[in-house]
Amino acid sequence: MVEEGSSVAVGACWVNGRLVEPGTATVRADDHAVVVGDGVFETMRIVDGAAFALSRHLRRLDRSAAGLGLEDPDEDLIRAAIHEVLAADPSAGLLRITWSSGAGPWGSGRGDGPGTLVVASGPGNVWPAAERVHLVPWARNEHGPLVGLKTTSYAENVLALTTAKRVGCSEALFANTAGDLCEGTGTNVFLVVENVLVTPPLSSGCLAGVTRELVMELADVVERDIDPAGFATADEAFLTSSTRDVSPISAVDAVELPAAPGPVTAGLMAAFADLVSRTTDP
């Protein structure tokens, strides 16, 4: 396991049909994922040698590719690649699938060649027992063309997370252009307000997280617009992501939460752990 933000060594890597030595230059310098971030991806954790919630991740990969106008990724090929990668790296903690439009010009125009498919494994993450988060001043555009797509264009998230870490936080949160709470750099956010579990709706511009979806199947959750100032009156709050599962929030900038985890969060942490213990593809 490695701490978030540290250098992560790739355990095994498969590129366009074959396993390659990690660190080997196998993706072209003019691949559009490298040049302009023209690609989509999924990251999932490995449980008992299998990619957790793989079917849900593959469905979202398809949606992201379609939304970006990419060819459909080959699901059978991806599953075969995952099998090879996990056989080569049995101690893997995380798995990432990346699908790009392939080689193209230096500008925004795409090439007409085949796409690039990369499947790679690495160690898992270690997160704080309770997380301090920072609300950054930049707004998510909930009306943008990439809303709901998990693309490789992540520079905005990198900047936000770097800013959060400078003030001692492990995650950054965004509001949207309406001033409502949206999401984190790689997380969805939930609050418990007056004994009601709430989370921003997809119309806020947040990504439809796989763990978010599973939590909403495990509990009664109200989707509604949330003023970030609501953290000051919340009883509990937590983050969800495929690498965190359910992760309590202890503070949002100067606002300290009363309990981390509180009873609702602790119950969902236990329920999610039970789900993981029962199936790898819920």
C-alpha positions as CSV (number, residue, x, y, z in Angstrom):
1,M,0.0,0.0,0.0
2,V,1.2,3.5,-0.7
3,E,0.1,6.9,0.5
4,E,-1.9,9.0,-1.9
5,G,0.3,11.5,-3.7
6,S,3.5,9.4,-3.4
7,S,5.2,7.9,-6.5
8,V,3.4,4.7,-7.5
9,A,5.2,1.9,-9.2
10,V,3.2,0.2,-11.9
11,G,2.9,-3.5,-11.1
12,A,2.0,-4.8,-14.5
13,C,1.0,-3.1,-17.7
14,W,-0.8,-4.2,-20.9
15,V,-0.8,-2.0,-24.0
16,N,-2.8,-2.7,-27.2
17,G,-2.7,-6.4,-27.0
18,R,0.3,-7.4,-25.0
19,L,2.0,-7.2,-21.6
20,V,4.9,-4.8,-21.6
21,E,7.6,-4.1,-19.1
22,P,6.5,-1.4,-16.7
23,G,8.3,1.9,-17.5
24,T,8.9,0.9,-21.1
25,A,7.9,3.6,-23.7
26,T,5.0,1.9,-25.4
27,V,2.5,4.7,-25.8
28,R,3.3,7.1,-28.7
29,A,4.4,10.6,-27.9
30,D,1.6,11.9,-30.2
31,D,-1.1,9.8,-28.5
32,H,-4.0,12.2,-27.9
33,A,-4.3,11.2,-24.3
34,V,-0.8,12.6,-23.9
35,V,-1.1,15.6,-26.2
36,V,-4.5,17.0,-25.2
37,G,-6.0,14.6,-22.6
38,D,-8.3,13.1,-25.2
39,G,-9.2,9.9,-23.5
40,V,-11.3,8.2,-20.8
41,F,-10.4,6.0,-17.9
42,E,-11.6,3.9,-14.9
43,T,-9.8,3.1,-11.7
44,M,-11.0,0.3,-9.4
45,R,-9.6,-1.5,-6.5
46,I,-8.7,-5.2,-6.4
47,V,-10.5,-7.5,-4.0
48,D,-9.5,-11.2,-3.7
49,G,-7.7,-11.0,-7.1
50,A,-10.6,-9.4,-9.0
51,A,-11.5,-5.9,-10.0
52,F,-14.3,-4.7,-7.8
53,A,-17.6,-3.6,-9.5
54,L,-16.0,-4.2,-12.9
55,S,-19.3,-4.3,-14.8
56,R,-20.3,-0.9,-13.4
57,H,-17.0,0.5,-14.3
58,L,-17.1,-0.9,-17.8
59,R,-20.6,0.6,-18.3
60,R,-19.3,4.0,-17.2
61,L,-16.3,3.7,-19.5
62,D,-18.6,3.1,-22.4
63,R,-20.7,6.1,-21.4
64,S,-17.6,8.3,-21.2
65,A,-16.2,7.1,-24.5
66,A,-19.6,7.7,-26.2
67,G,-19.8,11.2,-24.6
68,L,-16.4,12.1,-25.9
69,G,-17.1,10.7,-29.4
70,L,-14.6,7.8,-29.1
71,E,-15.1,4.4,-30.6
72,D,-16.6,1.9,-28.2
73,P,-13.9,0.1,-26.2
74,D,-13.8,-3.7,-26.7
75,E,-15.1,-5.1,-23.4
76,D,-14.0,-8.7,-24.1
77,L,-10.5,-7.4,-24.9
78,I,-10.5,-5.4,-21.7
79,R,-11.6,-8.3,-19.6
80,A,-8.9,-10.5,-21.2
81,A,-6.3,-7.8,-20.5
82,I,-7.3,-7.5,-16.9
83,H,-6.9,-11.3,-16.5
84,E,-3.4,-11.1,-17.9
85,V,-2.4,-8.1,-15.8
86,L,-3.7,-9.5,-12.5
87,A,-2.0,-12.9,-13.3
88,A,1.2,-11.0,-13.7
89,D,0.7,-8.9,-10.6
90,P,-1.2,-11.0,-8.0
91,S,-0.5,-8.5,-5.2
92,A,-2.1,-5.6,-7.1
93,G,-4.3,-3.2,-5.1
94,L,-5.6,-1.0,-7.9
95,L,-6.3,-1.4,-11.6
96,R,-6.7,1.3,-14.2
97,I,-8.2,1.1,-17.7
98,T,-7.3,4.0,-20.1
99,W,-8.8,4.3,-23.6
100,S,-7.8,7.2,-25.9
101,S,-8.5,8.2,-29.4
102,G,-4.9,7.2,-30.3
103,A,-2.3,9.0,-32.3
104,G,-3.2,12.5,-33.6
105,P,-1.9,15.9,-34.5
106,W,-0.4,18.3,-31.8
107,G,-3.6,20.3,-31.9
108,S,-7.2,19.5,-31.0
109,G,-8.0,17.6,-34.2
110,R,-8.1,13.9,-34.0
111,G,-6.2,11.4,-36.1
112,D,-7.9,8.6,-38.0
113,G,-6.0,5.7,-36.6
114,P,-7.0,3.1,-34.0
115,G,-7.4,4.0,-30.3
116,T,-5.0,3.1,-27.5
117,L,-6.0,0.8,-24.8
118,V,-3.9,0.5,-21.6
119,V,-4.6,-1.7,-18.6
120,A,-2.2,-1.3,-15.7
121,S,-2.1,-2.4,-12.0
122,G,-0.4,-0.9,-9.0
123,P,-0.5,-0.9,-5.2
124,G,-3.5,0.4,-3.2
125,N,-3.8,3.6,-1.3
126,V,-3.7,4.4,2.4
127,W,-6.1,7.2,3.5
128,P,-6.4,9.0,6.8
129,A,-8.9,7.5,9.3
130,A,-10.8,10.8,8.9
131,E,-10.1,13.4,6.1
132,R,-9.7,17.1,6.2
133,V,-10.9,18.7,3.0
134,H,-10.5,22.1,1.4
135,L,-13.1,23.9,-0.6
136,V,-11.3,25.5,-3.6
137,P,-12.3,28.8,-5.1
138,W,-12.7,27.5,-8.6
139,A,-16.2,26.4,-9.9
140,R,-17.1,23.3,-11.7
141,N,-19.1,24.1,-14.9
142,E,-22.2,22.0,-14.5
143,H,-23.2,23.0,-18.1
144,G,-20.0,21.9,-19.8
145,P,-19.8,19.2,-22.5
146,L,-17.7,16.9,-20.3
147,V,-20.1,16.8,-17.4
148,G,-20.6,13.2,-16.3
149,L,-17.6,11.9,-18.3
150,K,-14.5,10.4,-16.6
151,T,-11.9,11.8,-19.0
152,T,-8.1,12.0,-18.8
153,S,-8.3,15.8,-18.8
154,Y,-7.5,16.1,-15.1
155,A,-5.3,19.2,-14.8
156,E,-8.0,21.1,-13.0
157,N,-8.2,18.3,-10.4
158,V,-4.4,18.2,-10.1
159,L,-4.3,21.9,-9.3
160,A,-7.1,21.7,-6.8
161,L,-5.6,18.7,-4.9
162,T,-2.2,20.3,-4.9
163,T,-3.8,23.4,-3.3
164,A,-5.6,21.3,-0.7
165,K,-2.5,19.5,0.3
166,R,-0.7,22.8,0.8
167,V,-3.2,23.5,3.6
168,G,-3.0,20.1,5.2
169,C,-6.0,18.5,3.5
170,S,-6.3,15.2,1.7
171,E,-9.0,16.2,-0.8
172,A,-10.4,19.3,-2.5
173,L,-14.0,20.0,-3.0
174,F,-15.6,22.1,-5.8
175,A,-18.8,24.1,-5.8
176,N,-20.4,24.7,-9.2
177,T,-21.3,27.9,-11.1
178,A,-24.5,28.2,-9.1
179,G,-22.6,28.1,-5.9
180,D,-23.8,24.7,-4.9
181,L,-21.6,21.8,-3.7
182,C,-20.5,19.6,-6.5
183,E,-17.8,17.0,-5.9
184,G,-14.1,16.4,-5.0
185,T,-11.2,15.8,-7.3
186,G,-11.8,12.1,-7.3
187,T,-14.7,11.8,-4.9
188,N,-18.4,12.3,-4.3
189,V,-19.6,13.9,-1.0
190,F,-22.4,13.1,1.4
191,L,-23.7,15.1,4.4
192,V,-25.9,14.1,7.3
193,V,-28.2,17.1,8.0
194,E,-30.9,16.8,10.7
195,N,-30.7,13.0,10.4
196,V,-31.1,13.1,6.6
197,L,-28.4,11.7,4.4
198,V,-28.0,14.1,1.4
199,T,-25.7,14.3,-1.6
200,P,-25.5,16.7,-4.6
201,P,-27.6,15.6,-7.6
202,L,-26.0,14.7,-10.9
203,S,-27.3,18.0,-12.2
204,S,-24.8,19.7,-10.0
205,G,-22.1,18.6,-12.4
206,C,-20.7,15.8,-10.3
207,L,-19.6,12.5,-11.7
208,A,-21.9,9.5,-11.2
209,G,-19.4,7.7,-9.0
210,V,-19.6,3.9,-8.8
211,T,-19.3,3.9,-5.0
212,R,-21.8,6.8,-4.8
213,E,-24.2,4.6,-6.7
214,L,-23.6,1.6,-4.4
215,V,-24.1,3.7,-1.3
216,M,-27.4,5.0,-2.7
217,E,-28.5,1.4,-3.0
218,L,-27.5,0.7,0.6
219,A,-29.1,3.7,2.2
220,D,-31.9,6.2,1.9
221,V,-30.3,9.2,0.3
222,V,-31.8,12.5,-0.7
223,E,-30.3,14.2,-3.8
224,R,-30.6,17.9,-3.5
225,D,-28.7,21.1,-4.0
226,I,-26.4,21.8,-1.1
227,D,-24.9,25.1,0.0
228,P,-21.3,24.5,1.0
229,A,-22.1,26.6,4.1
230,G,-24.2,23.6,5.2
231,F,-21.1,21.9,6.5
232,A,-21.3,24.2,9.5
233,T,-24.6,22.7,10.6
234,A,-24.0,19.1,9.4
235,D,-23.8,16.3,11.9
236,E,-21.5,14.2,9.7
237,A,-20.0,14.1,6.3
238,F,-18.1,11.6,4.2
239,L,-16.5,11.0,0.8
240,T,-16.9,8.1,-1.5
241,S,-14.7,6.8,-4.3
242,S,-13.5,3.5,-5.7
243,T,-10.2,3.8,-3.9
244,R,-11.6,5.0,-0.6
245,D,-15.0,3.3,-0.3
246,V,-16.7,5.4,2.5
247,S,-14.2,7.8,4.1
248,P,-15.3,10.1,7.0
249,I,-14.7,13.9,6.8
250,S,-13.4,15.4,10.1
251,A,-13.2,19.0,8.8
252,V,-13.9,21.3,5.9
253,D,-11.3,24.1,6.1
254,A,-12.0,25.7,9.5
255,V,-15.3,23.9,10.1
256,E,-14.8,20.9,12.4
257,L,-17.4,18.1,12.1
258,P,-18.9,16.9,15.3
259,A,-18.1,13.2,14.6
260,A,-15.9,11.4,12.2
261,P,-17.2,8.9,11.7
262,G,-20.6,9.6,13.1
263,P,-23.2,6.8,13.4
264,V,-24.6,7.1,9.9
265,T,-21.1,7.1,8.3
266,A,-19.9,4.2,10.5
267,G,-23.0,2.2,9.6
268,L,-22.4,2.7,5.9
269,M,-18.7,1.9,6.2
270,A,-19.7,-1.5,7.8
271,A,-22.4,-2.1,5.2
272,F,-20.1,-1.4,2.3
273,A,-17.4,-3.6,3.8
274,D,-20.0,-6.4,4.1
275,L,-21.0,-5.8,0.4
276,V,-17.3,-6.1,-0.6
277,S,-17.0,-9.3,1.4
278,R,-20.0,-10.9,-0.4
279,T,-19.3,-10.1,-4.0
280,T,-16.7,-8.5,-6.2
281,D,-19.2,-7.4,-8.9
282,P,-22.3,-6.0,-7.3
